[in-house]
Amino acid sequence: MTDAIELLRARFLERCRTDLEQLGGLEPDHPDVGMIAHRLAGAAGSFGYPEISEAAAVVDDRARYGPTPSSADVHAMARAMEKALASG
């Protein structure tokens, strides 16, 4: 990968860290959960994190179209983010 892509990937992971911290204090029906999920669903796959993208797409779809994302949905997204952060 090029240096520019690696820099973007590092920024994505840093944003994941921030988003993960924010998610910890939110209920699944909070609007910010949907916004975070929407952003992750679109970007994660581009940086090689399909598990985040897939889990975030579930939360995003439920936040947009219903039913409200469950705690399990949000937890699955958070676990995928934690796994990506652990792998660096």
Buried (B, 14 or more C-beta within 10 A) or exposed (E): EEEEEEEBBEEBBEBBBEBBEBBEEEEBBBEBBBBBBBBBBEBBBEBEBEBBBBBBBBBBBBBEEEEBBBEEBBBBBBEBBBEBBEEE
